[in-house]
Amino acid sequence: MSEKLFALDIGTRSVVGIILETNGDSYHVLDILSKEHKERAMVDGQIHNVLYVAELIKEIKHALEEKYGTLTTVSVAAAGRALKTEQASVTIPIKNRPIFTEEDIARLELQAVQQAQAQLLQQKEDAKSSHYYCVGYSVLYYKLDGEEIGSLLDQQGDEATIEVIATFLPRVVVESLLAALKRADLEMQALTLEPIAAINVLIPPTMRRLNVALVDIGAGTSDIALTDKSTVVAYGMVPTAGDEITEALSDHYLLDFPIAEIAKRQLQTEEQIAIQDILGFDEYHPREEVLAAIFPAIENLAKSIGDEILRLNNQVSPKAVMLVGGGSLTPNLTEELCKRLDLPPNRVAVRGIDAIPNLTKAEHIPVTPDLVTPIGIAIAAQKAPIQYMSLTVNDQVVRLFELKEMAVADAFLAANIRAKQLYGKPGHGLSLTVNGQDIFIPGEHGKPATILVNGTEASTKTLIKSGDKIELVEGKDGQPAQAVVRDLVDSASSLTVTIQQTPYTIDAKVKVNGVDSSLDQLLHDRDVVTFEIASTIEDVFRYTNKGDDLAKLGDFMVYIDGKPVKLEEFSAKLLLNGRPAKLHYPIQHGDVITFQQGTQPTVQKVANALNIILEDRMAVTFQREQVELAKIAREVWINGAVVQPSATVLNGTTMLFREKDSSKWIYQDVFRYSNWQLPMAFKGDFKILRNGEPSHFDAEIFGGDVLEIQLTEQPV
């Protein structure tokens, strides 16, 4: 059985009425009637003068009623140009929280959509979030710690970011439509959105998994809708359309706007364009010449549409672009759009009503792309009408248009449930200063709120229907941060070392706000913590009160002529885990320190270590006897006094070596160390021999020499 549908396309320039006959899945266009507004009653898809629009609707209604009988109900569409699109991002800290779940992602998406809604409201004075319906959004990207990532599911890090593009329909657009229809004695049978209307008839659901753009180019605006992943993901509008081309013709050839509009339409069919300028001169211009004159305007239209498609599609070209509306007939527009989107020529095309499946029409109705949207409104309103749904959120009655499959998140948007309410508040953190560095210890993350739909636990993605009862049970607030000193110094708080086979446990020296503290002291916000830990062997001796041993473990030094001289043989022997070490060597837990203290040398030992001769000794053989010669070569002065070679030298002593006798040993020196004497009654000659060779008493001698005086007595 056939059924007649009445639909209206209320545009910026005109109102189009259509009578569509349905028979199962087949549609037949009986009639279409278009009338232009006498006044500027519509601006950007919103009715500004309800009375004027209502009068025009009445005219169309009465004209069609004369042919088809009384009309009481009508299907209408909210203009795509009335849709408001906002892009917004939200970043939240996720450090030390459980891994991301699908529900966490959904709640973050809701927070981003609400941010987009807030940005939209900032542009409007006295606006409220309840004045807008969210008709859809899509995620542009996720980021983890500043890097773009495919999905946040099961991820962990420091912070997560999501950016969305969301589309909103002002509630006043719907209300003004209802008011105009009521004045025309019509009841709204069904409501749809113009982009959805065109998509429904041109892009079946089986094709919506493809990334396709639909552009409805009217007189004043070009409306854009994008499909992907089996749904409409974004809507947009640019205030550039067919009038730009008409104005370019008007400016170039000095034409009245209506004359320029006629000339523009001739470009579709004529090779010679007849033009009458404002001075009344009739002219004929070749089509190619006219196209060249208006090419900048065509190029600008393609650029505006292409750039908005890229913005809505995250800077990626869609797979294909469909053009509808009267402005889509602009010459060379498809070619320029292909260039702008870097698409092959067969991926951008104008679609007329002949592309609508199962559609027939009366003979007097032209096959033009500007009729796609009116027909689509009638079909979409019948196949997929937008219904009002009423439900409760925490006992608050919420009414919203069922613009798509509605989920709990849509109800929260309508009820002004903020995304922050979906989680308990995080606990207060601690701001501390540790050894001059500011650190922050976050409080515990809040527990997520529980969502119930008709008493059953649900998520923000759960689909809802009219009459549902939604409850939001607030999440539990997180506990405030708590920390003791030990948490800050961690494993460095204490270490165990062994010194000379005795184990010692060394704790860090801690002060909180300048007062000595234990490792288990509870910290408060703004506390200033300082701590010192044993990090070297020297620190270990200080922390274990072994100052006396430490004093003996340094290098043995003396000062000769004011210059320091280190004497290794008298220094202490320090070993770390059996290997030679120095006091500045780093220490670790479990290390073993052993040492052997240095000896205190005598003056003679210091001199020997420095290769300084204090006493010059030499042995010779004289008259067949061993004789040792000795004399003081240098005197040693300490603290202004001469000291003996046997005196003890302390670490750090200043010593002065002064030469005493540096003369060479000669033959006659031997008589001072020998008991040999000439016989008392000796009379005769003698020979002085050195190593069997003649010598004399002033001759130089050396250690090991054999000295002899041979006596020859005179005969009696």
Buried (B, 14 or more C-beta within 10 A) or exposed (E): EEEBBBBBBBBBBBBBBBBBBBEEEEBBBBBBBBBEBEEEBBEBBBBEBBEBBBBBBBBBBEBBEEEBEEBEEBBBBBBBBBBBBBBBBBBBEBEEBEEBBBBBBBBBBBBBBBBBBEBBBEEEEEBEBEBBBBBBBBBBEBBBBEEEBEEBEEBBBEEBBBBBBBBBBBBBBBEBBBBBBEBBEBEBBBBBBBBBBBBBBBBEEEEBEBBBBBBBBBBBBBBBBBBBEEBBBBBBBBEBBBBBBBBBBBEBBBBEEEBBBBBBEBBEEBEEBEBBBEEEEEEEBEBEEBBEBBBEBBBBBBBBBBBBBBBBBBEEBBEBBBBBBBBBBBBBBBEBBBBBBEBEEEBBEBBBBEBBEEBEBEEEBEEBBBBBBBBBBBBBBBBBBBEEBEBBBBEEEBEBBBBBEBBBBBBBBBBBBEBEBBBBBBBBBBEBBBEEEEEEBBBBBBEBBBBBBEEEEBBBBBEBEEEBBBBBEBBBBBEBBBBBBBEBBEEEBBBEBBBEEEEBEBBBEBBBEEEEBEBEBEBEEEBEBBBEBBBBBBBBBBBBEBEEBBEBBBBBBBEBEEEEBEBEEBBBEBEBEEEEBEBEBEBEEEBBBBBEEBEBBBBBBBBBBEEBBBEBEBEBBBBEEEBEBEBEBBBBBBEEEEBEBEBEBEBEBEBBBEEBEEEEBEBEBBBEBBEEEEEEEEEEEEEBBBEEEEBEEEBEBEEEBEBBBEEEEEEE
